[in-house]
Structure formats: structure tokens, C-alpha cells
């Protein structure tokens, strides 16, 4: 083991116990370390103080409308996939005060908004699909003409420790979206958990100079060819065993030309318009704004809160809601996510994490809905060609 300096673009190996040193090093540099923890029957993101906080030996079982944690086959630290939380809740809080003011004579005096003070976060255990989700939100909140100042402040102070997926979940389809199971960019450090003959170690890819500086003081060893080959094998196995698949060929045009497809009626018969899919999604960003005053009328505040395109009021304008039915709201969400985002932001709004499938109370599966429309469209094409040739 050595503590010699390392460099961005390099690869080293850590023994299992040295990972605790990484959490300590982040804390010593005043990062608030956030990562996966077992809480109330789910693996959620919360503050980490040591390696002991991670759900060692736990796994999860996911299918449409179902999430259960269970004991894994070994003592892997990252033997589970994504849960109900996404990292956006830290960078783009569910509830955020935009400003506050007090009456000052005949006018209003704007008060300092301490809620907007940036935090110095270290995300520990970010999955590759979630890295892609962060990149999408960066494009939305930082890449356009209007920059979100709160998001920008938090994002600038962010340290990212990614974890490659060695065993996908039942609803994962990141391989279809080219967002996993291996992280290729957007991280400071990326870990691949390796277990062989009862021995656990981590292959560590160094993505940035900040990652190299953080790792330099932690005992490590050079990564061997055997380490790299083992990592390649487990990641290739994960890519072949995704729980779901989504055929993305011509998907944007497929959805656009089937805007009146009867499949939208079928899904509307099941959809509860509960908004679970949008709230657990790591890329959805719909919000509403609420203004409030105290009973004296001397103090006023403006708050931004997460909202959803599944609520009737979200599309309400003078005269009523633009999307008054579950059919129109589900269609809006799915077509926007898989098609219109490409026109709007140059990238799909879906990263294949599968959360929308898992946390839908009635188990609506976005991959199955897209597949049903594709199959019907393919069956319709020969019939139309036959009529044209008559």
C-alpha cells in the first residue's frame, strides 16, 4: 500500500477498509457526506459518518409497483440499486424560499434569504444512471439563458463518488439508454466493488484533479490487470442482465406519429395521476410558486415547491386545465420524457433508472407502454403499404 500522489485519468485499487478513510477525508474537508442508508424499509440517501452507515449485506427486489429490501448473498456494500430518493432533492430542494420581505412604511424591504446559502456536498455512491441525470439537470439549470442561482451554488461545491452497478435491478434499463452500468464521465472518483474468494476491494477510477487530491492521502495500491479484467467481467454481466429493455430506435418520431394511439386510453384506465413517477424521477423538474403573507400583512414570502404535470392544476389557465384527463397527462409526461426533451434539450429525459416503474402504485411500465405502441405501429405499416399499392 502507498500514499503516493495519483493523477486524473489513473486507476488504483483500495482495500475495503480504506473506503472509510475516504469518507473521513471528505468530512475533514468540510463536505457534508451523503450516501445510501437503510431507513424505514428502504435504502435512501442521508448523511454518512462512516462506512458502517452503508447497507452492508443488503439488497433489494424491484418489479412494477413493488419494492422490498432483502438480505443479499454476501456482505457487499453496494449490492442494491436505486431507491425512492434521487440526488436532485439536495441540489434542487423540494421546498425552497425564493425571497422574503417586510413592510417598510409604504413600501417593502427585501430581507436576506439565508435559505439560499450553498452547502458543500459530497455525494457518495452515485450510480451511473444518476450521473447522467445530474448532467441533464446541469443542462436545464445551467446551460440555458436563465441560470438557477441556488442550483449553481450547490453544484459548484459538489464532490461526486460514483459506484458502478455490478448487479442491476428488476426494473433497470440503463443499458438501453447508454447511461450505465458503467460510469464514463461526470465523476471525481468512480468505484467498482470487486469480490473474489471472500476478499473485497474496489477499483477506483480517478476522474478529476479534485478526485486525485482527495485520494492521494489514502493508502492504495496500483490496480492490476486482474483487477481491471474482473471489473470488466462483472460490468459486462450487469449490462446483459438488465431487468427491462427500451428500444430507442426512432422512438421520438414513433411517439410523435402515435399521439392519438389507443394505448393512451388503456394506460389512462390504470393511471391514478398520483405523480409518484415524476417525484421519484431524477430528471423531472416541474415546480409551482406560492406566495404567502402573515396575518398582519407586514411579512411576505415566495416559495418554490415541486409540482407535477400529473396534477390538474399544473396546466390550469384561464378557462380550465389544458390537460384535464389522465390520458392527456400521462401522454404529456411520456412523450415529453422520451421525445420532446430531445428537441428541447438535445437529450432524452429518461436515464433508465426504473424508479417510475417501481414506485407506480399500479405498476405502469414505461418500457411496456413504448413497446405496445411500437408493436402496433409496426403491424399498421404493412397494412397501409398494402392499401397504397391497390
N, C-alpha and C positions, 0 to 999 in steps of 0.2 A: 504493500500500500504506500501511496505517496501523496503529498500535498503540493506537488509541483504545479505551476500555472498551466491552465488549459486555454484553448482558444475557440472562438466561434467557428462552427463547422466541424469541430472534432467530436470524437465519440470515446467515452470512457465507461467503466463499469463501477458500480457501487455494490458493496455487500448490503444485505437487508438492513442491518442495524445502523448503517451510516446514513440512511434516509432520515433518521431522527435528527441528525446533525444539520441537515438541510432545513428542516422546519425551525430549528433553533437559530440558525444563521439568518433566516428571513425575519424572525421575531426580533433578533438583536438589531437589525437594520430598520426597525420601526414599521415593518409591514404588519398589517392585520392579516394573518394567515387564515384562509377559508378553504374548506375542503369537505369531502364526504364523511358523514357521521350517521350512525344508526339512531333513529329517534322516532318513537311512536309508530313502529312497524313499517318504517320506510327509510331509505337511505337519502338523506337530504344534505344540503350544503350549510355548514355552520363554522364557527371558529374552531381552529385546531391549535392545541398547545403542545402536542407530542404525537409520535407515531401510534401511541396507544389509543388515540381517538378514532383512528381509522377502523372501518368494519372488517377487521381481520377474520377470515374464515367464513364470511357471509356472502351469499349470492342472492339472485332474485329470479323470479319466474314471471314472465310477462306474456300476455296474449291479449286479443281485443277485449277491452273492458275489464282487464284483470291485472293486478299487481300483488305479488306476495314475496316476502323475503324468506329465505331458507338457508340452512347451513350448507356450505359448499363442501366439495370433496377434500379440500386441503385447508391450508391456512393462508391462502392468497390475500394480499392486502387490497387488490383491485379485481376481485372475482365477480363483479356485478357490472351492470351498465348504468344508464341514466335513470334517475328517479323523477319525482314530481317537480323538483326545483330546477331552474335554469340560472345561469350566471347573470342573466340580464337584470335580475332583481337587485343586484348590487351596483351595477353601472347605470341602470335606468329604473330607479326605485318605483314600486307600485303606487306610492303616495309621496308627492313632493310639493312643498310650498314654493311657489314661484316668487311671491313678494308679499309684504305686509305694510300697512300704512296706518297712521293715526291722524285724527283731525287736528289741525293746527290753525286756530282761528277760523277763517272762512275757507281754507284750503286743506290739503292733505300732505302729511310729511311721510315720505318713504323711509321705513326703518331698515336697518341692516338685516339681511336674510341669512342667519347663521346656519340654517339647514343646508345651504348650498356649499358649505366648506368641504373641500375634497378630502377623501380618505386615501390612504396608501395601502392598497390591497395586494395580496399575493394569492392568486387562485391556484390551489394545489389539487391536481387530479382532474384536469380538464380533458375531456375526451375529444378526439379529432373532429367529430361532427360539431361539437360545441365551439371549437376553434373557428370552424367555418361560419358558425352562427355569429360569433363575435366580429369576424371580418365583414359579414353582411351588415351588421348594425353599425360598424365603423363607416361603411359606405353611406348609410342612411343619415347618420347623425353628424358625420364629419366631412363627408365627401361632396355635399351639395352646396348651394349658395347660402343656406341657412344652417349654421353650426349650433348644436345644442351645447351650451356652455357647461352645464353640470356633467353631462356625459364626457365631454372633452377633458374636464379637470380630473375626473376619476380614471379615465382611460390612460392619461399621460403618466399616472403614478402606478400603473398595473404591472405586476410580475406574473408570468404565466408558466406554470409547471404542468405540462401535458402528460397524459398517460395513454399509451396506445392500447387498443382493445384486443385482447387475446381470445376472448370468448363472447361473441355477440349475443344479444337477447332475442327473444321470440318475435319482437316487433321491429327490430333494427333493419334498415335497408340503406345504410350509409355507402355501401359499395356501389349501389345503383346511382347514387348522387355524386360519386367521386369525392366524398368527404371523409373517408375512413376505409378500413380500420386503423390506418397508419397516419400520423400527423406528418405533414410535409412542410408546413410553414406556419408562421404566426406565433411561435412559442419562444420562450427564453431557454427552457430545458424540456426535453421530452423523454419520458421513461418507458421502457418496455420491461414488464415483470417477467423474469425467467425463473423457472423452477425445474430442477433436474436432480434426481437421486436424493430428494429431500433437502436440497440446498437451494436457497432463494437469493437471487441477485437481481440487479437492474442494469440494463443497458441504457446509457444516458447520452442522448444527442444534444449538443450544445448549439442553440440557435442564434444567440446574440452575445455581444460583448458583456452585457449585464449578467447573462447566464454564466458565462465563463468566470467572471469575477466572483459570483456567488459560490461557484463550485470549487474554486481554487484552494480555499482554506479547508476543504472537507476531504478526508482520506479517500482515495480512489485508486484504481489500477487501470492500466491500459486495457481497452476492450480487445479481446482475442477474436480470431476468425471464428472460433467455435461459438462465442457469444453472439456474433453477428448472424451466423448461419441459423442458430437456434431461434433468434428473434424473427428472421425472415420466414422460418417454417411456421411458427405459431401465428404470425400475422397473415400468411397466405391461407392457413387453415381457417382463420376467422373470416376472411373475405369469401371463402367458399361456402360458409355455413351461416349466412345471414338468415334471419327468421322471415324476412319479407324481401320482395323484389319490386322495383318500379321500372317499367320500360319507359325511358325518357326520349326515345326516338320520335321526333316530330310532335312532341307532347303539347307544346304551345299551340300549334295550328290545329291539332286534334281537338283540344278543348274549345278553341275559338269557333270551329265549324260545327260543334255539337252543343251550342249554347241553349238549344231548345230540346235537348235529348230527354227521353222519358226516364232515364236513370236519375235525374234530379228529383222527379216525383217520388221515386222509390226510396231514395235516401231521406227525403223530407218526411216520409211516413215514420221513420225511426228517430230522426234528429230532434232533440229536446231543446235546441237553442240555448243550452246551458252555458256556453262559452268556455267550457273546460279546455277544449283543444287550443284555443287562442291563448289562454292564460298560462298553460304549461309550455307552449311553443317557445323556443329560444330566439326566434326572429320576429314574431308578431309585435307590433309597437303601437297599436291604436290606443288613444287616450281621450279623456274628456277633461274639461276645465270647469271648476266650481268656484264661485265667489261667495264669500260669507262676510257678515258683519256681526259685531256683538250687539247686545240688546240696547246699548246706549247710542249706537250709531257712530261711536268715536273710533272704532278699530275695524279695519277691513283686511281680508286676506284673500289670496288667489291660490288655489291648489290644483295640481295636475294629478289625475288618477288614471290607472289603467282602465281601459274600456275594451269593447269587443264589437266587431262587425256583426256578431250574432244577436246583439240586443236591438230591439225595435227602435229605441230612441237614438241609436247611434246614427242612423241615416235620416233622422227626422228633420224636415224642413217645413216651411210654411205650407200648410195643406195636408201634411201627413208624412209617414215614413216612406222613403224611396223603396226600401226592401221590407215589405210588410209580412212576407211569408217565410217559413223555414226553408222552402225550396230556393227562394231567391237569396237568402242569407248564406246557406251552405254553398250554393253555386258561386256567389261572390267570393267567399273565402278560398275555395279550392282553385277556382280559375285565377284569382289574384296570386295565390301562393305558387302555383305551378306554371303560370303563363304570363300574366300581366307584369309580374316582378321582372321578368326578363326584358320587357320593353321599358319598364320604369327605372330599373337599377342595373340592368345588364347581367343579372344573375338570378337563379331560381331562389324563391323564398323558402324552400324546403331543404333541410340538410340530412334527412333520413334518420333522425333520432328515434322515431316511432312513438314519441310521447302522446301525440294526438290520438293514436290508436289505443294505447294502454289506458289513458285516463278518460276516454269517452264512456259514459255510463252504459250506453247501449252497444258499444264495440264497433262503431263505424270505422272502417279501414280505408284510408285514403288511397292505398295502393290497389285495393279491390275495386273501389269505385272507378279509378282511372282505367283499370283492366277491363271492367264491364263496358265502359264507353268505347274503348279500343276494339274489343271483340265485335261489338255491334257495328262499329264504323267499318271494320274490315269485311264483315258479312254484307253490308249495304253496298260497298263499292262494286263488286261484280254484277249485282243486280242492276245498278244504274248504268254500268257499261253495256249490259245486255240490251237495255231499253234504248240506249243511244244508237246501237248498231241495227235496230229493227227498221 
